[in-house]
Amino acid sequence: MEKKIPMRQCLGCREMKPKRELIRAVKSPEGEVSLDFRGKASGRGAYICPNPDCLKKAIKAKALERAFSTAIPQSVYAELEKQMEAGE
C-alpha cells in the first residue's frame, strides 16, 4: 500500500501541493510570526510556496492575517521576505 502524501494549500497561488515542497509560516503561542523551514516549530501554521512571488500575493491578499486571525505589522512582512530570500 502506498504512503499517503499530505497536501497543503499555498496562501499565495492557492494551489494544493505536497507539504514537503512548501514553507510553513507559523504564529507561535506568544504571537510571533516567522517562517519555519523544517516544519517543526510549535504554533499555528500556514503554508507558502518557496517563491517570493507567492509571498507577495499572500501579503497583498492579507492571507496571513486571515490565517492567523491577527493584524500583522509591515516589519514582520519585511522579515519574512528576508528569511525567504536567505532560504535558511
HTML snippet that shows the backbone in 3Dmol.js (N, CA, C, O; Angstrom):
<script src="https://3Dmol.org/build/3Dmol-min.js"></script>
<div id="view" style="width:600px;height:400px;position:relative"></div>
<script>
const pdb = `
ATOM      1  N   MET A   1       0.841  -1.186   0.000  1.00  0.00           N
ATOM      2  CA  MET A   1       0.000   0.000   0.000  1.00  0.00           C
ATOM      3  C   MET A   1       0.888   1.252   0.000  1.00  0.00           C
ATOM      4  O   MET A   1       1.875   1.324   0.733  1.00  0.00           O
ATOM      5  N   GLU A   2       0.523   2.230  -0.830  1.00  0.00           N
ATOM      6  CA  GLU A   2       1.307   3.461  -0.932  1.00  0.00           C
ATOM      7  C   GLU A   2       1.087   4.361   0.267  1.00  0.00           C
ATOM      8  O   GLU A   2       0.008   4.400   0.858  1.00  0.00           O
ATOM      9  N   LYS A   3       2.155   5.092   0.610  1.00  0.00           N
ATOM     10  CA  LYS A   3       2.072   6.032   1.714  1.00  0.00           C
ATOM     11  C   LYS A   3       1.350   7.289   1.241  1.00  0.00           C
ATOM     12  O   LYS A   3       1.620   7.788   0.149  1.00  0.00           O
ATOM     13  N   LYS A   4       0.444   7.795   2.049  1.00  0.00           N
ATOM     14  CA  LYS A   4      -0.317   8.995   1.698  1.00  0.00           C
ATOM     15  C   LYS A   4       0.572  10.230   1.849  1.00  0.00           C
ATOM     16  O   LYS A   4       1.259  10.387   2.858  1.00  0.00           O
ATOM     17  N   ILE A   5       0.554  11.104   0.841  1.00  0.00           N
ATOM     18  CA  ILE A   5       1.348  12.328   0.874  1.00  0.00           C
ATOM     19  C   ILE A   5       0.450  13.465   1.362  1.00  0.00           C
ATOM     20  O   ILE A   5      -0.558  13.770   0.724  1.00  0.00           O
ATOM     21  N   PRO A   6       0.808  14.107   2.504  1.00  0.00           N
ATOM     22  CA  PRO A   6      -0.023  15.206   2.988  1.00  0.00           C
ATOM     23  C   PRO A   6       0.049  16.410   2.043  1.00  0.00           C
ATOM     24  O   PRO A   6       1.135  16.826   1.640  1.00  0.00           O
ATOM     25  N   MET A   7      -1.104  16.959   1.696  1.00  0.00           N
ATOM     26  CA  MET A   7      -1.186  18.103   0.792  1.00  0.00           C
ATOM     27  C   MET A   7      -1.615  19.336   1.590  1.00  0.00           C
ATOM     28  O   MET A   7      -2.408  19.241   2.526  1.00  0.00           O
ATOM     29  N   ARG A   8      -1.078  20.491   1.203  1.00  0.00           N
ATOM     30  CA  ARG A   8      -1.445  21.761   1.823  1.00  0.00           C
ATOM     31  C   ARG A   8      -1.642  22.800   0.724  1.00  0.00           C
ATOM     32  O   ARG A   8      -1.083  22.677  -0.366  1.00  0.00           O
ATOM     33  N   GLN A   9      -2.440  23.821   1.022  1.00  0.00           N
ATOM     34  CA  GLN A   9      -2.710  24.872   0.046  1.00  0.00           C
ATOM     35  C   GLN A   9      -1.812  26.079   0.297  1.00  0.00           C
ATOM     36  O   GLN A   9      -1.711  26.569   1.422  1.00  0.00           O
ATOM     37  N   CYS A  10      -1.160  26.555  -0.772  1.00  0.00           N
ATOM     38  CA  CYS A  10      -0.319  27.745  -0.678  1.00  0.00           C
ATOM     39  C   CYS A  10      -1.219  28.967  -0.506  1.00  0.00           C
ATOM     40  O   CYS A  10      -2.231  29.098  -1.194  1.00  0.00           O
ATOM     41  N   LEU A  11      -0.848  29.865   0.419  1.00  0.00           N
ATOM     42  CA  LEU A  11      -1.632  31.083   0.639  1.00  0.00           C
ATOM     43  C   LEU A  11      -1.527  32.063  -0.527  1.00  0.00           C
ATOM     44  O   LEU A  11      -2.415  32.896  -0.712  1.00  0.00           O
ATOM     45  N   GLY A  12      -0.450  31.976  -1.317  1.00  0.00           N
ATOM     46  CA  GLY A  12      -0.244  32.905  -2.422  1.00  0.00           C
ATOM     47  C   GLY A  12      -0.956  32.480  -3.687  1.00  0.00           C
ATOM     48  O   GLY A  12      -1.855  33.171  -4.166  1.00  0.00           O
ATOM     49  N   CYS A  13      -0.549  31.328  -4.232  1.00  0.00           N
ATOM     50  CA  CYS A  13      -1.099  30.878  -5.512  1.00  0.00           C
ATOM     51  C   CYS A  13      -2.359  30.033  -5.347  1.00  0.00           C
ATOM     52  O   CYS A  13      -3.036  29.739  -6.333  1.00  0.00           O
ATOM     53  N   ARG A  14      -2.684  29.637  -4.113  1.00  0.00           N
ATOM     54  CA  ARG A  14      -3.885  28.855  -3.775  1.00  0.00           C
ATOM     55  C   ARG A  14      -3.880  27.453  -4.385  1.00  0.00           C
ATOM     56  O   ARG A  14      -4.939  26.842  -4.533  1.00  0.00           O
ATOM     57  N   GLU A  15      -2.699  26.937  -4.742  1.00  0.00           N
ATOM     58  CA  GLU A  15      -2.600  25.589  -5.308  1.00  0.00           C
ATOM     59  C   GLU A  15      -2.298  24.576  -4.206  1.00  0.00           C
ATOM     60  O   GLU A  15      -1.576  24.871  -3.253  1.00  0.00           O
ATOM     61  N   MET A  16      -2.860  23.383  -4.354  1.00  0.00           N
ATOM     62  CA  MET A  16      -2.574  22.293  -3.426  1.00  0.00           C
ATOM     63  C   MET A  16      -1.254  21.649  -3.854  1.00  0.00           C
ATOM     64  O   MET A  16      -1.085  21.274  -5.014  1.00  0.00           O
ATOM     65  N   LYS A  17      -0.324  21.527  -2.908  1.00  0.00           N
ATOM     66  CA  LYS A  17       0.981  20.949  -3.189  1.00  0.00           C
ATOM     67  C   LYS A  17       1.384  20.056  -2.021  1.00  0.00           C
ATOM     68  O   LYS A  17       0.865  20.202  -0.914  1.00  0.00           O
ATOM     69  N   PRO A  18       2.318  19.122  -2.271  1.00  0.00           N
ATOM     70  CA  PRO A  18       2.802  18.303  -1.154  1.00  0.00           C
ATOM     71  C   PRO A  18       3.416  19.184  -0.059  1.00  0.00           C
ATOM     72  O   PRO A  18       4.139  20.139  -0.342  1.00  0.00           O
ATOM     73  N   LYS A  19       3.113  18.844   1.173  1.00  0.00           N
ATOM     74  CA  LYS A  19       3.545  19.627   2.335  1.00  0.00           C
ATOM     75  C   LYS A  19       5.056  19.859   2.352  1.00  0.00           C
ATOM     76  O   LYS A  19       5.505  20.934   2.748  1.00  0.00           O
ATOM     77  N   ARG A  20       5.839  18.879   1.934  1.00  0.00           N
ATOM     78  CA  ARG A  20       7.312  18.975   1.951  1.00  0.00           C
ATOM     79  C   ARG A  20       7.843  20.049   1.002  1.00  0.00           C
ATOM     80  O   ARG A  20       8.942  20.563   1.215  1.00  0.00           O
ATOM     81  N   GLU A  21       7.074  20.403  -0.054  1.00  0.00           N
ATOM     82  CA  GLU A  21       7.520  21.400  -1.037  1.00  0.00           C
ATOM     83  C   GLU A  21       7.252  22.835  -0.576  1.00  0.00           C
ATOM     84  O   GLU A  21       7.741  23.784  -1.190  1.00  0.00           O
ATOM     85  N   LEU A  22       6.486  22.996   0.491  1.00  0.00           N
ATOM     86  CA  LEU A  22       6.068  24.325   0.939  1.00  0.00           C
ATOM     87  C   LEU A  22       6.844  24.780   2.177  1.00  0.00           C
ATOM     88  O   LEU A  22       7.398  23.966   2.915  1.00  0.00           O
ATOM     89  N   ILE A  23       6.869  26.083   2.381  1.00  0.00           N
ATOM     90  CA  ILE A  23       7.470  26.674   3.578  1.00  0.00           C
ATOM     91  C   ILE A  23       6.327  27.002   4.532  1.00  0.00           C
ATOM     92  O   ILE A  23       5.307  27.556   4.123  1.00  0.00           O
ATOM     93  N   ARG A  24       6.502  26.663   5.783  1.00  0.00           N
ATOM     94  CA  ARG A  24       5.468  26.901   6.785  1.00  0.00           C
ATOM     95  C   ARG A  24       5.699  28.242   7.468  1.00  0.00           C
ATOM     96  O   ARG A  24       6.770  28.498   8.017  1.00  0.00           O
ATOM     97  N   ALA A  25       4.680  29.091   7.427  1.00  0.00           N
ATOM     98  CA  ALA A  25       4.690  30.315   8.231  1.00  0.00           C
ATOM     99  C   ALA A  25       3.996  29.924   9.534  1.00  0.00           C
ATOM    100  O   ALA A  25       2.961  29.258   9.506  1.00  0.00           O
ATOM    101  N   VAL A  26       4.545  30.324  10.653  1.00  0.00           N
ATOM    102  CA  VAL A  26       3.991  29.887  11.937  1.00  0.00           C
ATOM    103  C   VAL A  26       3.803  31.071  12.876  1.00  0.00           C
ATOM    104  O   VAL A  26       4.642  31.967  12.968  1.00  0.00           O
ATOM    105  N   LYS A  27       2.661  31.039  13.572  1.00  0.00           N
ATOM    106  CA  LYS A  27       2.399  32.023  14.629  1.00  0.00           C
ATOM    107  C   LYS A  27       2.576  31.278  15.947  1.00  0.00           C
ATOM    108  O   LYS A  27       1.793  30.390  16.282  1.00  0.00           O
ATOM    109  N   SER A  28       3.603  31.648  16.681  1.00  0.00           N
ATOM    110  CA  SER A  28       3.913  30.967  17.938  1.00  0.00           C
ATOM    111  C   SER A  28       2.845  31.275  18.988  1.00  0.00           C
ATOM    112  O   SER A  28       2.071  32.219  18.832  1.00  0.00           O
ATOM    113  N   PRO A  29       2.806  30.475  20.060  1.00  0.00           N
ATOM    114  CA  PRO A  29       1.851  30.766  21.140  1.00  0.00           C
ATOM    115  C   PRO A  29       2.025  32.171  21.737  1.00  0.00           C
ATOM    116  O   PRO A  29       1.088  32.722  22.315  1.00  0.00           O
ATOM    117  N   GLU A  30       3.232  32.747  21.594  1.00  0.00           N
ATOM    118  CA  GLU A  30       3.478  34.112  22.086  1.00  0.00           C
ATOM    119  C   GLU A  30       2.989  35.169  21.096  1.00  0.00           C
ATOM    120  O   GLU A  30       2.998  36.359  21.412  1.00  0.00           O
ATOM    121  N   GLY A  31       2.561  34.747  19.893  1.00  0.00           N
ATOM    122  CA  GLY A  31       2.048  35.694  18.902  1.00  0.00           C
ATOM    123  C   GLY A  31       3.072  36.152  17.876  1.00  0.00           C
ATOM    124  O   GLY A  31       2.784  37.035  17.068  1.00  0.00           O
ATOM    125  N   GLU A  32       4.275  35.561  17.896  1.00  0.00           N
ATOM    126  CA  GLU A  32       5.339  35.938  16.963  1.00  0.00           C
ATOM    127  C   GLU A  32       5.188  35.155  15.661  1.00  0.00           C
ATOM    128  O   GLU A  32       5.018  33.937  15.687  1.00  0.00           O
ATOM    129  N   VAL A  33       5.249  35.853  14.512  1.00  0.00           N
ATOM    130  CA  VAL A  33       5.111  35.211  13.205  1.00  0.00           C
ATOM    131  C   VAL A  33       6.495  35.072  12.572  1.00  0.00           C
ATOM    132  O   VAL A  33       7.268  36.030  12.534  1.00  0.00           O
ATOM    133  N   SER A  34       6.800  33.866  12.074  1.00  0.00           N
ATOM    134  CA  SER A  34       8.082  33.624  11.407  1.00  0.00           C
ATOM    135  C   SER A  34       7.919  32.500  10.392  1.00  0.00           C
ATOM    136  O   SER A  34       6.876  31.851  10.326  1.00  0.00           O
ATOM    137  N   LEU A  35       8.978  32.280   9.594  1.00  0.00           N
ATOM    138  CA  LEU A  35       8.976  31.167   8.650  1.00  0.00           C
ATOM    139  C   LEU A  35       9.658  29.971   9.294  1.00  0.00           C
ATOM    140  O   LEU A  35      10.690  30.106   9.952  1.00  0.00           O
ATOM    141  N   ASP A  36       9.069  28.801   9.095  1.00  0.00           N
ATOM    142  CA  ASP A  36       9.578  27.568   9.673  1.00  0.00           C
ATOM    143  C   ASP A  36       9.970  26.650   8.515  1.00  0.00           C
ATOM    144  O   ASP A  36       9.110  25.995   7.927  1.00  0.00           O
ATOM    145  N   PHE A  37      11.257  26.597   8.185  1.00  0.00           N
ATOM    146  CA  PHE A  37      11.711  25.838   7.025  1.00  0.00           C
ATOM    147  C   PHE A  37      11.718  24.326   7.275  1.00  0.00           C
ATOM    148  O   PHE A  37      11.704  23.547   6.322  1.00  0.00           O
ATOM    149  N   ARG A  38      11.739  23.903   8.547  1.00  0.00           N
ATOM    150  CA  ARG A  38      11.753  22.472   8.855  1.00  0.00           C
ATOM    151  C   ARG A  38      10.368  21.925   9.186  1.00  0.00           C
ATOM    152  O   ARG A  38      10.181  20.709   9.216  1.00  0.00           O
ATOM    153  N   GLY A  39       9.390  22.804   9.436  1.00  0.00           N
ATOM    154  CA  GLY A  39       8.036  22.356   9.734  1.00  0.00           C
ATOM    155  C   GLY A  39       7.861  21.778  11.122  1.00  0.00           C
ATOM    156  O   GLY A  39       6.929  21.010  11.357  1.00  0.00           O
ATOM    157  N   LYS A  40       8.744  22.133  12.050  1.00  0.00           N
ATOM    158  CA  LYS A  40       8.699  21.552  13.395  1.00  0.00           C
ATOM    159  C   LYS A  40       8.326  22.541  14.497  1.00  0.00           C
ATOM    160  O   LYS A  40       8.063  22.122  15.624  1.00  0.00           O
ATOM    161  N   ALA A  41       8.297  23.839  14.202  1.00  0.00           N
ATOM    162  CA  ALA A  41       8.028  24.844  15.239  1.00  0.00           C
ATOM    163  C   ALA A  41       6.600  24.707  15.759  1.00  0.00           C
ATOM    164  O   ALA A  41       5.685  24.374  15.006  1.00  0.00           O
ATOM    165  N   SER A  42       6.418  24.965  17.052  1.00  0.00           N
ATOM    166  CA  SER A  42       5.077  24.867  17.626  1.00  0.00           C
ATOM    167  C   SER A  42       4.288  26.128  17.317  1.00  0.00           C
ATOM    168  O   SER A  42       4.845  27.224  17.247  1.00  0.00           O
ATOM    169  N   GLY A  43       3.006  25.964  17.136  1.00  0.00           N
ATOM    170  CA  GLY A  43       2.119  27.091  16.859  1.00  0.00           C
ATOM    171  C   GLY A  43       1.236  26.827  15.649  1.00  0.00           C
ATOM    172  O   GLY A  43       1.283  25.757  15.043  1.00  0.00           O
ATOM    173  N   ARG A  44       0.441  27.812  15.318  1.00  0.00           N
ATOM    174  CA  ARG A  44      -0.481  27.732  14.188  1.00  0.00           C
ATOM    175  C   ARG A  44       0.292  27.904  12.890  1.00  0.00           C
ATOM    176  O   ARG A  44       1.066  28.852  12.755  1.00  0.00           O
ATOM    177  N   GLY A  45       0.097  27.008  11.938  1.00  0.00           N
ATOM    178  CA  GLY A  45       0.853  27.056  10.693  1.00  0.00           C
ATOM    179  C   GLY A  45       0.003  27.414   9.487  1.00  0.00           C
ATOM    180  O   GLY A  45      -1.198  27.147   9.447  1.00  0.00           O
ATOM    181  N   ALA A  46       0.656  28.024   8.506  1.00  0.00           N
ATOM    182  CA  ALA A  46       0.067  28.303   7.203  1.00  0.00           C
ATOM    183  C   ALA A  46       1.198  28.090   6.197  1.00  0.00           C
ATOM    184  O   ALA A  46       2.367  28.274   6.536  1.00  0.00           O
ATOM    185  N   TYR A  47       0.868  27.712   4.985  1.00  0.00           N
ATOM    186  CA  TYR A  47       1.894  27.289   4.042  1.00  0.00           C
ATOM    187  C   TYR A  47       2.003  28.218   2.841  1.00  0.00           C
ATOM    188  O   TYR A  47       1.006  28.748   2.350  1.00  0.00           O
ATOM    189  N   ILE A  48       3.256  28.406   2.373  1.00  0.00           N
ATOM    190  CA  ILE A  48       3.552  29.272   1.234  1.00  0.00           C
ATOM    191  C   ILE A  48       4.590  28.573   0.368  1.00  0.00           C
ATOM    192  O   ILE A  48       5.498  27.925   0.889  1.00  0.00           O
ATOM    193  N   CYS A  49       4.464  28.699  -0.958  1.00  0.00           N
ATOM    194  CA  CYS A  49       5.472  28.161  -1.879  1.00  0.00           C
ATOM    195  C   CYS A  49       6.813  28.846  -1.602  1.00  0.00           C
ATOM    196  O   CYS A  49       6.838  29.977  -1.118  1.00  0.00           O
ATOM    197  N   PRO A  50       7.928  28.171  -1.904  1.00  0.00           N
ATOM    198  CA  PRO A  50       9.236  28.806  -1.694  1.00  0.00           C
ATOM    199  C   PRO A  50       9.555  29.808  -2.793  1.00  0.00           C
ATOM    200  O   PRO A  50      10.684  29.876  -3.281  1.00  0.00           O
ATOM    201  N   ASN A  51       8.564  30.571  -3.169  1.00  0.00           N
ATOM    202  CA  ASN A  51       8.663  31.519  -4.267  1.00  0.00           C
ATOM    203  C   ASN A  51       8.305  32.904  -3.724  1.00  0.00           C
ATOM    204  O   ASN A  51       7.207  33.084  -3.197  1.00  0.00           O
ATOM    205  N   PRO A  52       9.203  33.886  -3.839  1.00  0.00           N
ATOM    206  CA  PRO A  52       8.902  35.223  -3.309  1.00  0.00           C
ATOM    207  C   PRO A  52       7.615  35.831  -3.888  1.00  0.00           C
ATOM    208  O   PRO A  52       6.961  36.638  -3.226  1.00  0.00           O
ATOM    209  N   ASP A  53       7.250  35.445  -5.127  1.00  0.00           N
ATOM    210  CA  ASP A  53       6.012  35.963  -5.727  1.00  0.00           C
ATOM    211  C   ASP A  53       4.777  35.492  -4.955  1.00  0.00           C
ATOM    212  O   ASP A  53       3.816  36.243  -4.788  1.00  0.00           O
ATOM    213  N   CYS A  54       4.814  34.240  -4.486  1.00  0.00           N
ATOM    214  CA  CYS A  54       3.687  33.719  -3.694  1.00  0.00           C
ATOM    215  C   CYS A  54       3.567  34.466  -2.371  1.00  0.00           C
ATOM    216  O   CYS A  54       2.458  34.741  -1.912  1.00  0.00           O
ATOM    217  N   LEU A  55       4.700  34.796  -1.756  1.00  0.00           N
ATOM    218  CA  LEU A  55       4.661  35.562  -0.509  1.00  0.00           C
ATOM    219  C   LEU A  55       4.070  36.946  -0.769  1.00  0.00           C
ATOM    220  O   LEU A  55       3.271  37.440   0.026  1.00  0.00           O
ATOM    221  N   LYS A  56       4.456  37.565  -1.872  1.00  0.00           N
ATOM    222  CA  LYS A  56       3.917  38.888  -2.218  1.00  0.00           C
ATOM    223  C   LYS A  56       2.403  38.821  -2.444  1.00  0.00           C
ATOM    224  O   LYS A  56       1.670  39.708  -2.007  1.00  0.00           O
ATOM    225  N   LYS A  57       1.935  37.767  -3.126  1.00  0.00           N
ATOM    226  CA  LYS A  57       0.486  37.592  -3.351  1.00  0.00           C
ATOM    227  C   LYS A  57      -0.244  37.411  -2.022  1.00  0.00           C
ATOM    228  O   LYS A  57      -1.314  37.983  -1.809  1.00  0.00           O
ATOM    229  N   ALA A  58       0.344  36.611  -1.130  1.00  0.00           N
ATOM    230  CA  ALA A  58      -0.265  36.363   0.184  1.00  0.00           C
ATOM    231  C   ALA A  58      -0.341  37.652   0.995  1.00  0.00           C
ATOM    232  O   ALA A  58      -1.322  37.887   1.701  1.00  0.00           O
ATOM    233  N   ILE A  59       0.697  38.491   0.895  1.00  0.00           N
ATOM    234  CA  ILE A  59       0.708  39.771   1.613  1.00  0.00           C
ATOM    235  C   ILE A  59      -0.368  40.687   1.047  1.00  0.00           C
ATOM    236  O   ILE A  59      -1.114  41.316   1.798  1.00  0.00           O
ATOM    237  N   LYS A  60      -0.449  40.762  -0.294  1.00  0.00           N
ATOM    238  CA  LYS A  60      -1.421  41.644  -0.946  1.00  0.00           C
ATOM    239  C   LYS A  60      -2.860  41.236  -0.597  1.00  0.00           C
ATOM    240  O   LYS A  60      -3.719  42.092  -0.381  1.00  0.00           O
ATOM    241  N   ALA A  61      -3.110  39.940  -0.544  1.00  0.00           N
ATOM    242  CA  ALA A  61      -4.457  39.437  -0.248  1.00  0.00           C
ATOM    243  C   ALA A  61      -4.735  39.359   1.257  1.00  0.00           C
ATOM    244  O   ALA A  61      -5.823  38.952   1.667  1.00  0.00           O
ATOM    245  N   LYS A  62      -3.750  39.749   2.082  1.00  0.00           N
ATOM    246  CA  LYS A  62      -3.865  39.663   3.545  1.00  0.00           C
ATOM    247  C   LYS A  62      -4.195  38.236   4.001  1.00  0.00           C
ATOM    248  O   LYS A  62      -4.913  38.034   4.980  1.00  0.00           O
ATOM    249  N   ALA A  63      -3.662  37.263   3.278  1.00  0.00           N
ATOM    250  CA  ALA A  63      -3.932  35.852   3.570  1.00  0.00           C
ATOM    251  C   ALA A  63      -3.357  35.424   4.914  1.00  0.00           C
ATOM    252  O   ALA A  63      -3.979  34.643   5.633  1.00  0.00           O
ATOM    253  N   LEU A  64      -2.170  35.931   5.260  1.00  0.00           N
ATOM    254  CA  LEU A  64      -1.580  35.578   6.557  1.00  0.00           C
ATOM    255  C   LEU A  64      -2.402  36.149   7.703  1.00  0.00           C
ATOM    256  O   LEU A  64      -2.576  35.498   8.733  1.00  0.00           O
ATOM    257  N   GLU A  65      -2.907  37.362   7.524  1.00  0.00           N
ATOM    258  CA  GLU A  65      -3.736  37.968   8.579  1.00  0.00           C
ATOM    259  C   GLU A  65      -4.998  37.145   8.807  1.00  0.00           C
ATOM    260  O   GLU A  65      -5.425  36.962   9.947  1.00  0.00           O
ATOM    261  N   ARG A  66      -5.596  36.648   7.723  1.00  0.00           N
ATOM    262  CA  ARG A  66      -6.793  35.806   7.868  1.00  0.00           C
ATOM    263  C   ARG A  66      -6.446  34.463   8.495  1.00  0.00           C
ATOM    264  O   ARG A  66      -7.171  33.976   9.362  1.00  0.00           O
ATOM    265  N   ALA A  67      -5.343  33.862   8.063  1.00  0.00           N
ATOM    266  CA  ALA A  67      -4.962  32.543   8.575  1.00  0.00           C
ATOM    267  C   ALA A  67      -4.651  32.583  10.069  1.00  0.00           C
ATOM    268  O   ALA A  67      -4.970  31.645  10.799  1.00  0.00           O
ATOM    269  N   PHE A  68      -4.030  33.666  10.520  1.00  0.00           N
ATOM    270  CA  PHE A  68      -3.641  33.770  11.922  1.00  0.00           C
ATOM    271  C   PHE A  68      -4.606  34.602  12.757  1.00  0.00           C
ATOM    272  O   PHE A  68      -4.388  34.758  13.959  1.00  0.00           O
ATOM    273  N   SER A  69      -5.660  35.138  12.162  1.00  0.00           N
ATOM    274  CA  SER A  69      -6.677  35.931  12.861  1.00  0.00           C
ATOM    275  C   SER A  69      -6.063  37.067  13.686  1.00  0.00           C
ATOM    276  O   SER A  69      -6.465  37.302  14.826  1.00  0.00           O
ATOM    277  N   THR A  70      -5.101  37.759  13.108  1.00  0.00           N
ATOM    278  CA  THR A  70      -4.445  38.858  13.809  1.00  0.00           C
ATOM    279  C   THR A  70      -3.866  39.837  12.798  1.00  0.00           C
ATOM    280  O   THR A  70      -3.568  39.458  11.665  1.00  0.00           O
ATOM    281  N   ALA A  71      -3.708  41.087  13.198  1.00  0.00           N
ATOM    282  CA  ALA A  71      -3.062  42.081  12.347  1.00  0.00           C
ATOM    283  C   ALA A  71      -1.560  41.819  12.366  1.00  0.00           C
ATOM    284  O   ALA A  71      -0.977  41.586  13.425  1.00  0.00           O
ATOM    285  N   ILE A  72      -0.943  41.857  11.202  1.00  0.00           N
ATOM    286  CA  ILE A  72       0.489  41.592  11.099  1.00  0.00           C
ATOM    287  C   ILE A  72       1.192  42.869  10.662  1.00  0.00           C
ATOM    288  O   ILE A  72       0.888  43.401   9.594  1.00  0.00           O
ATOM    289  N   PRO A  73       2.134  43.376  11.473  1.00  0.00           N
ATOM    290  CA  PRO A  73       2.830  44.621  11.128  1.00  0.00           C
ATOM    291  C   PRO A  73       3.706  44.470   9.881  1.00  0.00           C
ATOM    292  O   PRO A  73       4.174  43.375   9.571  1.00  0.00           O
ATOM    293  N   GLN A  74       3.919  45.570   9.180  1.00  0.00           N
ATOM    294  CA  GLN A  74       4.707  45.572   7.951  1.00  0.00           C
ATOM    295  C   GLN A  74       6.131  45.077   8.204  1.00  0.00           C
ATOM    296  O   GLN A  74       6.729  44.447   7.332  1.00  0.00           O
ATOM    297  N   SER A  75       6.676  45.356   9.383  1.00  0.00           N
ATOM    298  CA  SER A  75       8.037  44.909   9.710  1.00  0.00           C
ATOM    299  C   SER A  75       8.142  43.378   9.678  1.00  0.00           C
ATOM    300  O   SER A  75       9.181  42.833   9.305  1.00  0.00           O
ATOM    301  N   VAL A  76       7.066  42.691  10.068  1.00  0.00           N
ATOM    302  CA  VAL A  76       7.057  41.234  10.045  1.00  0.00           C
ATOM    303  C   VAL A  76       7.104  40.744   8.596  1.00  0.00           C
ATOM    304  O   VAL A  76       7.823  39.797   8.281  1.00  0.00           O
ATOM    305  N   TYR A  77       6.335  41.392   7.718  1.00  0.00           N
ATOM    306  CA  TYR A  77       6.352  41.020   6.296  1.00  0.00           C
ATOM    307  C   TYR A  77       7.746  41.205   5.710  1.00  0.00           C
ATOM    308  O   TYR A  77       8.211  40.362   4.943  1.00  0.00           O
ATOM    309  N   ALA A  78       8.418  42.300   6.063  1.00  0.00           N
ATOM    310  CA  ALA A  78       9.769  42.553   5.560  1.00  0.00           C
ATOM    311  C   ALA A  78      10.719  41.450   6.040  1.00  0.00           C
ATOM    312  O   ALA A  78      11.570  40.983   5.283  1.00  0.00           O
ATOM    313  N   GLU A  79      10.567  41.042   7.293  1.00  0.00           N
ATOM    314  CA  GLU A  79      11.407  39.982   7.848  1.00  0.00           C
ATOM    315  C   GLU A  79      11.128  38.645   7.154  1.00  0.00           C
ATOM    316  O   GLU A  79      12.053  37.875   6.895  1.00  0.00           O
ATOM    317  N   LEU A  80       9.863  38.371   6.856  1.00  0.00           N
ATOM    318  CA  LEU A  80       9.510  37.124   6.152  1.00  0.00           C
ATOM    319  C   LEU A  80      10.149  37.107   4.769  1.00  0.00           C
ATOM    320  O   LEU A  80      10.668  36.077   4.339  1.00  0.00           O
ATOM    321  N   GLU A  81      10.114  38.253   4.063  1.00  0.00           N
ATOM    322  CA  GLU A  81      10.737  38.330   2.737  1.00  0.00           C
ATOM    323  C   GLU A  81      12.237  38.086   2.841  1.00  0.00           C
ATOM    324  O   GLU A  81      12.806  37.383   2.006  1.00  0.00           O
ATOM    325  N   LYS A  82      12.891  38.662   3.867  1.00  0.00           N
ATOM    326  CA  LYS A  82      14.331  38.453   4.060  1.00  0.00           C
ATOM    327  C   LYS A  82      14.641  36.988   4.334  1.00  0.00           C
ATOM    328  O   LYS A  82      15.585  36.430   3.774  1.00  0.00           O
ATOM    329  N   GLN A  83      13.831  36.359   5.207  1.00  0.00           N
ATOM    330  CA  GLN A  83      14.041  34.948   5.533  1.00  0.00           C
ATOM    331  C   GLN A  83      13.882  34.070   4.300  1.00  0.00           C
ATOM    332  O   GLN A  83      14.633  33.112   4.118  1.00  0.00           O
ATOM    333  N   MET A  84      12.896  34.395   3.442  1.00  0.00           N
ATOM    334  CA  MET A  84      12.659  33.587   2.258  1.00  0.00           C
ATOM    335  C   MET A  84      13.818  33.741   1.272  1.00  0.00           C
ATOM    336  O   MET A  84      14.244  32.762   0.660  1.00  0.00           O
ATOM    337  N   GLU A  85      14.329  34.964   1.116  1.00  0.00           N
ATOM    338  CA  GLU A  85      15.460  35.190   0.211  1.00  0.00           C
ATOM    339  C   GLU A  85      16.705  34.459   0.718  1.00  0.00           C
ATOM    340  O   GLU A  85      17.476  33.916  -0.073  1.00  0.00           O
ATOM    341  N   ALA A  86      16.897  34.447   2.038  1.00  0.00           N
ATOM    342  CA  ALA A  86      18.045  33.750   2.616  1.00  0.00           C
ATOM    343  C   ALA A  86      17.881  32.235   2.457  1.00  0.00           C
ATOM    344  O   ALA A  86      18.860  31.505   2.304  1.00  0.00           O
ATOM    345  N   GLY A  87      16.634  31.780   2.496  1.00  0.00           N
ATOM    346  CA  GLY A  87      16.331  30.375   2.252  1.00  0.00           C
ATOM    347  C   GLY A  87      16.731  29.403   3.341  1.00  0.00           C
ATOM    348  O   GLY A  87      16.575  28.193   3.177  1.00  0.00           O
ATOM    349  N   GLU A  88      17.237  29.906   4.438  1.00  0.00           N
ATOM    350  CA  GLU A  88      17.687  29.099   5.589  1.00  0.00           C
ATOM    351  C   GLU A  88      17.693  27.629   5.298  1.00  0.00           C
ATOM    352  O   GLU A  88      18.046  26.830   6.165  1.00  0.00           O
TER     353      GLU A  88
END
`;
const viewer = $3Dmol.createViewer("view");
viewer.addModel(pdb, "pdb");
viewer.setStyle({}, {cartoon: {color: "spectrum"}});
viewer.zoomTo();
viewer.render();
</script>
